[in-house]
Structure formats: structure tokens, C-alpha cells
Amino acid sequence: MRILLIEDDALLADGLARALRHSGYVVDLADNGKLADAMLAENSYELAILDLGLPGLDGTEVLQRLRSRRQPTPVLVLSARLAVEERVRVLDLGADDYVVKPVRLDELEARVRALIRRGQGGAVPDIMLGRLRLDTVGKRAWLDDTALDLNAREWAALAFLTSRVNRIVSKEQLMQALYDWQDDISANAIEKLVSRLRSKLEVAGITIRTVRGLGYYLEKPDDAEA
């Protein structure tokens, strides 16, 4: 899950990004409105967390430009502006939620999860695929009753592939879904990641296929529900 965090307070942005990455999200950062507008126009995000008082371009203008492009990206406004009239105005401009700073981290993450689920059409918290079960809220996976030992990127890759069963996913799509812009990642790193996942899933008959020159897909097991 890829999030764009738009915040000009470097200390706050760093703390929020660290917490969100620890929870398994890929986080890109923008510290001004013009950069945020360009990143939103050029990339696909599951969520944008948007401050309003930004240099270069105010957050409300970033929001208006996003909606004028008819981009459906959910937007969580995180602002110190307290006035009810301001909150109403921003929500009417197309924001999906408005949180006043300071906010507890657990509450912010709960709102992030809720907006991402809503953006995915109300995705169910548990995904069943043959003997594989994914808890998309707790970010855990089991084969039958045995918990899978997955690091954050293995979990994210599995969730990404599972949400696209029988659909080919390119290495570039996996890179974008799993790594920040700042990371220097090679195609070989993706191959190693997929190989580790295969070794953990094959005992349960869950297969990740390679399509030469195109990418990978997670094959739907014969005993999975239609």
C-alpha cells in the first residue's frame, strides 16, 4: 500500500513516515504543495495525507487540483486549523477525512486503514485463498492454523499478489508497491523476494508463477472458492 505524506514540518513528517513504514506501508514524502501536486499527477497512491499550510501551494489548492483531474485518491487532511468552517470547506472540496493536529498515532493509523478499505470498495478484512488466510487489518497470514513468518515487505508483496489473483504483475509494479522513491532497488531484489515467498507458500500448494518477460502472478488454488 503506497501513501503520499504531504507535510512541510520535517520532524513530524519523519516521525509519521517511520510509523507508517513500520506498519507495512510504502511512504513517499512531499514537503511543499507544488511537489505534492506533481507527484499526485504522475503516480497512483492508495492514500494521500495532506497538510494545509504548505509552502509553494496551499493544501486546499493541491486538493482542488487533484479532484479537478478526477483522481479518486482518498485524502486525509491533517491540519492544525481548528475552525469548524475550515473543516467543512475542505470536506466540501473533496477531502475524505479531516484530523486536527496533534493526533494520537493509533487513531491516525485507524483512519488510514478505514480510508484505504473504503478506497478499495470496502475490502473484507480477511482474504481466504485455499489454505492461505490473510488478515489485512493485522497484516498477518496463516497456512491452515500455522502463522507464516513474513517480514514487512514479504507481507506487502503477498497482499499485493493476492489482491490480483491470476493477474500478471510486473516487476516494476511490485517495486512501486513495495519501495519508496528513495530506495535503490534492483530487479534482482524483487526476484529474491518472490523466491522467498514461493518457498514459504509451496508447502500449501500456493503457487507464484513467473511469466517470462512480463512478471508474476499468484495462481488461484483448485480448492479456493470461486
Secondary structure, DSSP 8 states (H G I E B T S, - for coil): -EEEEE-S-HHHHHHHHHHHHHTT-EEEEE-SHHHHHHHHHHS--SEEEE-SS-SSS-HHHHHHHHHHTT----EEEEES---HHHHHHHHHHT-SEEEESS--HHHHHHHHHHHHHHHTTS--SEEEETTEEEETTTTEEEETTEE----HHHHHHHHHHHTTTTS-B-HHHHHHHH--TT----HHHHHHHHHHHHHHHGGGT-EEEEETTTEEEEE--TTS--
